[in-house]
Amino acid sequence: MRFIQIHHTEELSRATSVQFIQKYRTKAGAFTRRRKLPLTSLLLTMLDRRGLTLSMELRRYRQKGILTEKISKTAYLNQRKKLSPLAFLDMCQYRNRRLYDAGEMKSYKGYLLLAADGSSINIPTTNETLELYGNASHKDKKPQASLGLSCLYDCINKTILTGSINRARFSEPAQLENHLAELPSLVGDKPSIVMLDRGYPSTALFMRLNAKDQKYVIRLRSVDFKQEKSVMKSNDETVEITFTKSRLNHYKGTDIYDQMIASGHLKLRIVKLALPCGGTEYLATNLRQEEFDTEEVSKLYTYRWGVETAFDTLKNKLNMENFTGTSPIMIEQDIFASIYVCNLASDMIADAEVKLQQREANRQSKRKHRMAINRSFAIGILKDLLVAAITAESKKKRERLFQQMIDETLDEVLPVRPGRRFKRSNGLLSARFANSRKPTF
């Protein structure tokens, strides 16, 4: 049981150790003396953030016992500026390492199924944020500061493994390579398949992934390898991508150019799929046909949608873009803290799903539809009870509160109706307080 077995109090204890403080404080001497807001309480305030005005947030923190003394807004913000945003990313990665080392995580044919993607995050527009992250608006339009969030996601276990904050316009393939370089330190030597959308494919990326023996399934754009796709004789075959002069010129001056000259070509398995809407989709992969047939490659790519769901959770269910302040350090703290809470929610939901399956299997009367966890409700329960569970005075009470979260989540399950579709309204039915976007905390 992922959520119950991983004790959050141990993670907070590690986060307040001398080594952790020295690594992630931004000011020498910070968090060494007894203050009104020690590091443990500071971390809890960020986990419990609701997006209210700061005065109301501080009032809530006092009511919940996170703060034992009254503290001014200025003092609170100054204390937060002493902590690097990477502290929460470290906590997230440490938690993931413990889960994978414990053998809690599922796989498909022995492979972890991963997906990488980037998303644009709207942030408060100031001269500082515009200079640091960039402007997402069109020319001559009102400026809107924005940053790029890149994440590597485990699609089966619904866990964000790692992430990075970048300028609004950043190279997604470059960040993918950085994430994959971190992977062994997070999951050990477990093999993986990475699924990528149309923003990633390039000859250089295919060659680099092949050189590392990293398995992949990548959706091609309509303009990618048009000549080779046009002469395919079947829906699944290995084609030879010849490095013509025009293709080589594109990579002149890069590290991959000499490798392309030496090899002369690239062998790529391309799978052609008919879409329900009538179009055609092409997937490139280095998986062997004997291990993964055409249907399985298609199935693997559908797992990629999980990373889109993770971004939806961060933005719409955890209200990540409702930032505490306008300074970059607080924006980045809120983002990485949201990723940590998103993973906690996934762990709790994973445990609840196990109990739900057991409960449904024991039911004498079968339901018409399969039941699933209401993720929005689960996140609301987590935000409501998490701090109380972490700060409980005894291990028995902590585990009881963690179990309460799961039990309450099981009371609000939803039916899964296969093939259900809704016509897009293009915003005509949207409202300021849309029924489909009501907050749970």
Legacy VTK file of the C-alpha trace (Angstrom):
# vtk DataFile Version 3.0
C-alpha trace
ASCII
DATASET POLYDATA
POINTS 441 float
0.000 0.000 0.000
1.905 3.002 -1.316
0.183 5.788 0.600
0.080 4.100 4.007
3.561 2.560 3.939
5.469 5.706 2.989
5.440 7.802 6.143
5.384 11.523 5.432
6.765 12.359 8.858
10.035 10.644 7.894
10.249 12.765 4.754
9.706 15.956 6.761
12.353 14.862 9.272
14.819 14.393 6.436
13.849 17.796 5.010
14.788 19.455 8.287
18.144 17.703 8.647
21.354 19.747 8.694
22.458 18.387 5.301
19.132 19.243 3.651
19.039 22.749 5.136
22.591 23.527 4.081
21.885 22.353 0.547
18.614 24.222 -0.040
18.748 27.400 2.011
19.357 30.538 -0.027
20.890 32.510 2.831
23.720 31.439 5.117
22.539 30.812 8.656
18.876 30.396 7.695
16.781 27.840 9.626
19.407 27.350 12.327
17.825 29.372 15.163
14.451 28.959 16.814
11.979 31.198 14.982
8.224 31.775 14.902
8.208 29.881 11.590
10.624 26.896 11.641
11.313 24.964 8.446
8.866 22.138 9.248
5.986 24.589 9.638
7.070 26.476 6.532
6.956 23.297 4.436
3.514 22.405 5.803
2.125 25.840 4.875
3.102 25.253 1.262
1.549 21.773 1.221
-1.662 23.201 2.703
-1.875 26.231 0.403
-5.416 27.051 -0.759
-4.842 30.125 -2.935
-6.609 32.523 -0.575
-5.343 35.983 0.298
-2.183 35.744 2.362
-3.933 37.182 5.437
-6.573 34.438 5.260
-3.956 31.773 4.589
-1.990 32.777 7.697
-5.206 32.770 9.716
-5.974 29.227 8.515
-2.452 28.063 9.363
-2.920 29.298 12.950
-6.329 27.617 13.230
-4.905 24.282 12.023
-1.946 24.518 14.394
0.702 24.812 11.672
1.630 28.198 13.127
1.741 28.469 16.895
2.313 32.223 16.944
0.970 35.136 14.955
3.301 36.151 12.134
3.133 39.099 9.760
2.796 38.711 6.007
6.207 40.324 5.496
7.899 37.947 7.936
6.252 34.933 6.304
7.323 35.954 2.799
10.865 36.741 3.957
11.107 33.292 5.522
9.969 31.641 2.301
12.630 33.497 0.326
15.255 31.658 2.368
14.267 28.267 0.898
15.223 27.097 -2.597
12.294 25.828 -4.698
14.382 22.738 -5.491
13.791 21.536 -1.929
10.339 20.251 -2.903
11.673 18.621 -6.077
14.239 16.836 -3.902
11.457 15.649 -1.565
9.474 14.411 -4.563
12.427 12.501 -6.025
13.375 11.043 -2.625
9.835 9.740 -2.173
9.871 8.197 -5.656
13.179 6.435 -4.992
11.743 4.857 -1.837
8.658 3.633 -3.678
10.597 2.081 -6.568
13.186 0.562 -4.228
10.340 -0.991 -2.228
9.055 -2.751 -5.358
5.655 -1.065 -5.106
5.466 0.062 -8.726
3.756 -1.749 -11.610
5.204 -2.398 -15.059
4.145 -3.667 -18.500
6.052 -6.704 -19.741
8.834 -5.695 -17.358
9.011 -2.099 -18.666
8.066 1.120 -16.921
5.854 3.134 -19.270
6.974 6.754 -19.205
5.850 9.907 -20.971
7.508 13.309 -21.205
5.735 16.523 -22.044
5.908 20.250 -21.545
3.216 22.745 -20.627
2.973 26.509 -20.617
2.238 27.996 -17.183
0.832 31.517 -16.901
2.524 33.411 -14.071
2.201 36.914 -12.597
3.432 39.479 -15.108
6.179 41.713 -13.744
9.341 43.098 -15.282
11.294 40.448 -13.393
9.192 37.484 -14.556
9.097 38.753 -18.143
12.879 39.031 -18.221
13.504 35.702 -16.496
10.914 33.494 -18.221
9.688 35.332 -21.308
6.498 36.705 -22.819
3.827 34.336 -24.157
1.775 37.069 -25.855
1.843 37.949 -29.525
3.602 41.080 -30.719
1.810 44.367 -29.901
-0.458 42.561 -27.407
-0.563 43.016 -23.651
2.400 41.057 -22.220
1.745 37.837 -20.312
4.657 36.288 -18.447
4.829 32.536 -18.865
7.212 29.696 -18.084
7.606 26.188 -19.457
7.175 23.179 -17.166
8.655 19.898 -18.378
7.823 16.620 -16.607
8.727 12.944 -16.890
5.715 10.853 -15.889
5.181 7.187 -15.041
1.949 6.401 -16.900
1.033 3.145 -15.145
1.847 4.286 -11.608
0.575 7.840 -12.230
3.629 9.468 -10.697
5.595 12.533 -11.786
9.181 11.283 -11.557
10.917 14.613 -12.055
10.406 18.025 -13.602
12.129 21.235 -14.609
11.140 24.893 -14.897
12.270 26.671 -18.042
11.693 29.770 -20.099
8.359 29.991 -21.924
9.964 28.798 -25.164
12.255 25.872 -24.409
13.520 22.731 -26.089
11.359 19.815 -25.003
13.772 17.202 -26.473
16.694 18.735 -24.551
14.736 18.552 -21.281
13.724 14.961 -22.093
17.396 14.008 -22.283
18.028 15.698 -18.929
15.127 13.776 -17.378
16.340 10.462 -18.795
19.823 11.154 -17.398
18.222 11.389 -13.919
16.159 8.229 -14.388
18.634 5.620 -13.026
18.943 7.561 -9.760
15.128 7.516 -9.399
14.062 4.025 -10.490
17.297 2.034 -10.500
18.050 -0.263 -13.436
14.423 -0.902 -14.380
14.023 -0.762 -18.215
11.514 1.713 -19.606
9.632 2.744 -22.731
9.088 6.465 -23.224
6.054 7.710 -25.180
6.325 11.116 -26.844
4.005 13.385 -28.815
4.636 15.225 -32.082
6.747 17.977 -30.503
9.694 15.618 -29.965
10.679 13.617 -33.084
13.919 14.430 -34.890
16.688 12.389 -36.450
19.058 13.549 -33.723
16.711 12.388 -30.949
16.167 8.968 -32.551
19.920 8.447 -32.839
20.590 9.521 -29.263
17.856 7.291 -27.836
19.045 4.337 -29.931
22.626 4.863 -28.732
21.421 4.669 -25.118
19.193 1.660 -25.881
16.250 3.690 -24.594
13.013 2.208 -25.901
10.448 4.632 -27.303
7.144 5.091 -29.095
6.937 8.538 -30.713
4.153 10.041 -32.779
5.388 11.518 -36.052
4.213 14.767 -37.589
2.713 14.737 -41.064
5.933 16.311 -42.450
8.286 13.764 -40.860
9.847 11.262 -43.296
7.111 11.842 -45.885
8.938 9.997 -48.653
9.570 6.887 -46.548
5.987 6.791 -45.261
4.551 7.100 -48.767
6.244 3.910 -49.986
5.336 1.707 -47.012
3.847 -1.557 -48.239
2.265 -2.519 -44.920
0.989 -0.886 -41.760
4.009 -1.977 -39.741
7.497 -2.185 -41.181
11.101 -1.123 -40.644
12.139 1.606 -43.055
15.559 3.035 -43.850
15.907 6.796 -43.416
18.714 7.839 -45.753
20.702 10.902 -44.679
20.457 12.978 -47.825
22.347 16.231 -48.278
19.324 18.293 -47.308
18.858 16.288 -44.107
22.540 16.540 -43.243
22.636 20.314 -43.816
20.019 20.747 -41.126
22.432 19.331 -38.512
25.670 21.005 -39.622
27.626 22.284 -36.662
25.890 19.969 -34.175
27.334 17.039 -32.239
25.203 14.565 -34.198
26.423 15.612 -37.684
29.553 13.436 -37.747
27.566 10.422 -36.530
25.066 10.907 -39.341
27.887 11.106 -41.909
29.447 7.917 -40.525
26.245 5.880 -40.397
24.639 7.180 -43.610
21.144 6.075 -42.597
18.785 5.338 -39.733
16.584 2.271 -39.446
13.205 3.033 -37.924
10.144 0.892 -37.333
7.042 2.856 -38.369
3.517 1.794 -37.439
0.599 3.212 -39.437
-2.742 3.477 -37.642
-6.213 4.485 -38.805
-7.893 6.950 -36.441
-11.617 6.795 -35.541
-12.062 10.296 -37.006
-10.850 9.075 -40.378
-7.264 10.332 -40.272
-3.985 8.437 -40.118
-1.407 8.361 -37.337
2.210 7.249 -37.657
4.219 5.989 -34.692
7.995 5.506 -34.735
9.527 2.950 -32.386
12.604 0.826 -31.781
10.634 -1.978 -30.125
11.036 -5.366 -31.775
8.001 -6.751 -33.612
8.477 -10.146 -31.950
7.993 -8.516 -28.521
5.382 -5.848 -29.348
3.087 -6.326 -32.332
1.226 -3.539 -34.141
-1.749 -3.573 -31.803
0.450 -3.431 -28.711
2.457 -0.458 -30.032
-0.818 1.376 -30.571
-1.935 0.451 -27.056
1.351 1.657 -25.565
0.931 5.104 -27.073
-2.499 5.523 -25.489
-0.796 5.447 -22.083
0.834 8.782 -22.954
-2.435 10.544 -22.182
-1.595 10.124 -18.489
0.898 12.990 -18.571
-1.828 15.263 -19.981
-4.048 14.233 -17.054
-1.211 15.074 -14.643
-0.943 18.612 -16.043
-4.729 18.944 -15.763
-4.514 17.915 -12.102
-1.767 20.439 -11.410
-3.513 23.322 -13.136
-7.218 22.715 -12.569
-7.547 20.485 -9.507
-4.621 21.761 -7.424
-4.927 25.353 -8.714
-1.164 25.538 -9.183
-1.354 28.809 -11.144
-2.964 30.578 -8.160
0.452 31.647 -6.870
1.303 32.947 -3.410
3.281 35.917 -4.735
4.866 37.465 -7.789
8.545 36.757 -7.131
10.153 33.902 -9.108
11.228 32.024 -5.976
7.643 31.791 -4.704
6.273 30.874 -8.122
8.756 27.998 -8.408
8.122 26.902 -4.799
4.382 26.679 -5.495
4.979 24.661 -8.685
7.265 22.059 -7.113
5.082 21.844 -3.988
2.078 21.174 -6.259
3.990 18.357 -7.985
4.725 16.802 -4.584
1.056 17.012 -3.538
-0.013 15.647 -6.944
2.102 12.547 -6.292
0.679 12.178 -2.776
-2.810 12.256 -4.297
-1.826 9.610 -6.868
-0.482 7.358 -4.111
-3.673 7.720 -2.080
-5.841 7.053 -5.144
-3.728 3.989 -6.011
-4.399 2.546 -2.552
-8.098 3.424 -2.804
-8.327 1.722 -6.216
-6.953 -1.514 -4.748
-9.627 -1.445 -2.040
-12.295 -0.541 -4.600
-11.404 -3.532 -6.767
-11.567 -5.821 -3.739
-14.915 -4.366 -2.699
-16.424 -4.670 -6.191
-15.176 -8.249 -6.536
-16.962 -9.174 -3.287
-20.273 -7.602 -4.274
-23.047 -10.135 -4.823
-24.897 -7.948 -7.345
-22.750 -6.790 -10.245
-22.906 -3.158 -11.345
-23.716 -2.185 -14.902
-20.524 -0.069 -15.169
-17.077 -0.315 -13.672
-16.579 2.139 -10.814
-13.592 4.488 -10.517
-12.188 6.912 -7.965
-13.376 10.527 -8.140
-9.967 12.228 -8.411
-11.239 15.733 -7.653
-12.934 14.556 -4.480
-9.852 12.561 -3.452
-7.646 15.642 -3.817
-10.091 17.653 -1.720
-9.964 15.044 1.056
-6.158 14.955 0.876
-5.849 18.728 1.203
-8.345 18.717 4.093
-6.707 16.017 6.233
-3.047 15.794 5.151
-1.578 18.256 7.654
-3.553 16.745 10.529
-2.286 13.284 9.563
1.341 14.396 9.282
1.337 16.322 12.572
-0.590 13.725 14.618
1.184 12.971 17.900
1.233 9.179 17.508
1.927 6.721 14.719
-1.400 4.999 15.380
-3.356 8.234 14.944
-1.398 9.146 11.792
-2.196 5.809 10.170
-5.840 6.121 11.219
-6.105 9.525 9.534
-4.356 8.250 6.392
-6.826 5.354 6.331
-9.709 7.787 6.835
-8.679 9.642 3.665
-8.859 6.412 1.673
-12.156 5.323 3.224
-13.825 8.679 2.531
-12.521 8.587 -1.035
-14.206 5.189 -1.498
-17.550 6.745 -0.535
-17.532 8.945 -3.665
-16.779 6.649 -6.603
-18.028 7.275 -10.143
-19.220 4.951 -12.943
-17.040 4.644 -16.035
-19.222 4.763 -19.143
-17.267 3.395 -22.148
-17.453 5.399 -25.350
-19.021 8.434 -23.712
-18.477 11.595 -25.763
-19.515 15.225 -25.406
-19.849 17.716 -28.221
-17.414 20.610 -27.888
-19.204 23.846 -27.047
-16.305 26.168 -27.950
-16.899 28.068 -24.754
-20.557 28.928 -25.484
-21.741 27.118 -22.361
-18.891 28.215 -20.126
-19.482 30.514 -17.202
-17.453 32.267 -14.557
-18.455 29.562 -12.078
-18.722 26.512 -14.344
-20.313 23.414 -12.824
-17.523 21.228 -14.217
-14.797 23.308 -12.540
-15.988 23.740 -8.969
-13.081 23.607 -6.487
-12.877 20.842 -3.880
-10.816 22.849 -1.409
LINES 1 442
441 0 1 2 3 4 5 6 7 8 9 10 11 12 13 14 15 16 17 18 19 20 21 22 23 24 25 26 27 28 29 30 31 32 33 34 35 36 37 38 39 40 41 42 43 44 45 46 47 48 49 50 51 52 53 54 55 56 57 58 59 60 61 62 63 64 65 66 67 68 69 70 71 72 73 74 75 76 77 78 79 80 81 82 83 84 85 86 87 88 89 90 91 92 93 94 95 96 97 98 99 100 101 102 103 104 105 106 107 108 109 110 111 112 113 114 115 116 117 118 119 120 121 122 123 124 125 126 127 128 129 130 131 132 133 134 135 136 137 138 139 140 141 142 143 144 145 146 147 148 149 150 151 152 153 154 155 156 157 158 159 160 161 162 163 164 165 166 167 168 169 170 171 172 173 174 175 176 177 178 179 180 181 182 183 184 185 186 187 188 189 190 191 192 193 194 195 196 197 198 199 200 201 202 203 204 205 206 207 208 209 210 211 212 213 214 215 216 217 218 219 220 221 222 223 224 225 226 227 228 229 230 231 232 233 234 235 236 237 238 239 240 241 242 243 244 245 246 247 248 249 250 251 252 253 254 255 256 257 258 259 260 261 262 263 264 265 266 267 268 269 270 271 272 273 274 275 276 277 278 279 280 281 282 283 284 285 286 287 288 289 290 291 292 293 294 295 296 297 298 299 300 301 302 303 304 305 306 307 308 309 310 311 312 313 314 315 316 317 318 319 320 321 322 323 324 325 326 327 328 329 330 331 332 333 334 335 336 337 338 339 340 341 342 343 344 345 346 347 348 349 350 351 352 353 354 355 356 357 358 359 360 361 362 363 364 365 366 367 368 369 370 371 372 373 374 375 376 377 378 379 380 381 382 383 384 385 386 387 388 389 390 391 392 393 394 395 396 397 398 399 400 401 402 403 404 405 406 407 408 409 410 411 412 413 414 415 416 417 418 419 420 421 422 423 424 425 426 427 428 429 430 431 432 433 434 435 436 437 438 439 440
